[in-house]
Amino acid sequence: MSSVFTKIVQGEIPAYKIAEDDKHLAFLDVQPLVKGHTLVIPKREVDLIFDLESEEFKNLWAFAQKVAKQIQAAISCERVGIAVIGLEVPHAHIHLVPLNSMQDLNFGNERLKLSEAEFKEVQERIISDN
């Protein structure tokens, strides 16, 4: 059974895409910790990030680095934090979270509920600064 992220890759579920190449996709988290919270995934469905082949692993992190720089340029923040949790969706993914405090990367925090217009505004801001 395909993961929700594979369904996004295949276009079965819409997403607020930030960046994409032939092997990777970055899109806004629909339950963000803060505005600009982005998920970076390999398009190939692999459950555990450490099960990626070495080249795939390196390439995923290089892609995430580019996306993090886009986020840093577009979202007012001190830095972009990184988390790899992998418990909610069985598809390897990296969380990129704009940070202004340590609390911004606390997954126990209540998630934001953004409108479609707010998601699109954040998406356009990140994409336009690319």
N, C-alpha and C positions, 0 to 999 in steps of 0.2 A: 504494500500500500504506500502510495506517495505521501511524503510529508507535506505540510502546508507550504513550506518553502519551495518544494519541487513544483507544487501547483502554481505558485507565483512565477517561477521560472518559465513554466509552460503556458503562462497567460490565462490559466483557469481562474485565478484569483487576482484582482487588481492590487497594485502596490504603488506607493509614491517613490518611484525609482530616482536614485541619486547618481549612480554610475553603473556602467555595464561594459563588459567585454565578452569575448567568446567563452570564457571559463568562470567568470565571477559576476556577482550582482550585489549592489548595495541599495538599500531602500530604507525609508523611515520606519521605525518601530511603531506599530499602531497603538501600543500601550507604553508610550515613552516615559522615562524618568524625568526628562527635561526636553525642551524643544531642541530638535536637532539630533536626538538619539537615533542612531542608524545601525542597521544590521548589515553585516558583510558576509556573504556566503559563497561557497563554491557551487557552481551550477550542478555539478555531479553530486548526487545524494550520497553522503557518507555520514553516518551517525556521529561518530566521535572524531573530534578534530585531530587527535593524534593517530588516527587510522588513515589519514590522508598520506599518499605517497610523498616522499621527501620534496620533490620538485613542486607538487601541488601545494604542499604546506608553505613552502617559501614564497610561491607565487601569490597565494592567498594573502599572506602578510604584506607583501609588496603592494598588492592592490589596496588593502586596508590602509596602508600608509598614505597612498595618494588620496583616498577618500577622507582620511582624517585631516589632511592639509586643506582640502576643500571646506570641510566643516569649520576648521579653525579660522579660515579666512572669512567665512560667512556669518558665523554665530558668535556673539559676544561672550567670550569665555576665557578663563585663565589658561586652560589646556584641554585636550581631548583625552579622556580616560578610556581604558580598554578593559573589557571583561569577557571571559569565555566561561560560560556556565553550562549550557547544553542540557539542562534537565527538562525544559518545557517542550522543546521541539527536537525530535530525533534527526537532526540535520546539522552538521557542523556549522557554527556561526560565531562571529565576533561582534560584540557590542562596542560601538564607538559612542561615547557619551560626553557632550560638552560639560566641562567642570568649572565651577567657581568655588566649590567647597567639597570637602570629603563626603558630605551628605548627599551630594548629587549622584554618587555612584552606589547608593544604598538601595538594593533591590527590595528591601522591606518597605520602602517609601510607597505612599499611594501614587499610582500612575496618573499621569495627566489625561484628561479627556478633551482632546482637541477637535474642533469642527473641521469639516472638509476644507473650508477656506483657510483655516490656520495651517493645516498640513500642506496645502498647495503653496501657501506663502513661504513656509520654511523650505520646501522642496525647491521652489524657484530661486530663493535666495542662495541656497547652496549650489545649485546648478549654474546660476548666472555668474558666480564668482570663480567658476572653473576655468 
